[in-house]
């Protein structure tokens, strides 16, 4: 995801790695109302949403269930709002 995007209302089930991944190229992106289920660790990570170095993000109202790693993983990110998400395991 590049600058100024909206990633909304997606259904992400049983991916081999993180459901959503953003690196330092992402800025001013909103991730909202996504349903992420059953991410499994096959190569790198299995977080529901994994952010590494992206800035000025909004992560809101996502449902993240039964992932192999973190529900939401934030690394090296600035000015990021995380609110009203549900992360759970079965």
N, C-alpha and C positions, 0 to 999 in steps of 0.2 A: 504494500500500500504506500503510495507516495504522498505528497503534501496535500492537505486539505480534503481528505476523503471521508466518506461515510460508509461503514461496513455494518449493515443493519438487517435484522430479520432473516438470518441465515440458519440453516440446519446442518450441523457438522457432526457426523456420527462415525465412530470407529476408524479414525485416521491413523496412519502409522507413526505420526509424530504430533506435534502440537496442532491444535485445531486452528488457531490464528497465531501467526508469527510476524513480528515487525522488528526491523533493525533500524539503524541510525538514519536511514533515508526517510522514514515516516515522521511527519510533523503535522500538527493540527488535524489529527484524524480522530473520529469518533467511532467506537465499537459499541453497538447498542442493540439490545433485544435479540441476541443470538442464543441459540440452544446448542450446547457443545456436550457431547456424550461419548464416553468410551475411547478416549485417546490412549493408545498403547505405545510403549517404548520399543521401537524397532531399530532406530538409528541414533538419534540424538536425545530428544526429550519428548515428554508426553504431557505437557501442560495444556490446560484448556486454552488459555491465552498467554503467550510468551512475548514479552517486550524486552528488547536488548538495545538500548541506546537511543530509542525514539523519544521525542519530546513533545510537550503540549498536546497530550492525548486526553480523551475522555473515554473511560471504560464504565459503561452504565447498563443496568438492568439485564445482564446476561445470566443465563442459567448454565452452570457448568457442573457436570455430574460424572463420577466414576472415571477419573483420569489417572494415568499412571504416575504423574508427577504433581506439581502444584496446580491448584485451580487457576490462579493468576500469578504469573512470575514476572516481576519487574526488576530489571538490572540496568544500571547506568542510565536511568531515565529521569528527566526533570519536568516539573510543571505538569504532572499527570494527575488527573482526578479519577478516583475509583469509588463508585458509589452504587448502592442498591443491587449488587450482584449476589447470586446464590451459588455457593460452591459446596458440594456434598459428595460423599462416597456411599456405595451401597453396602 
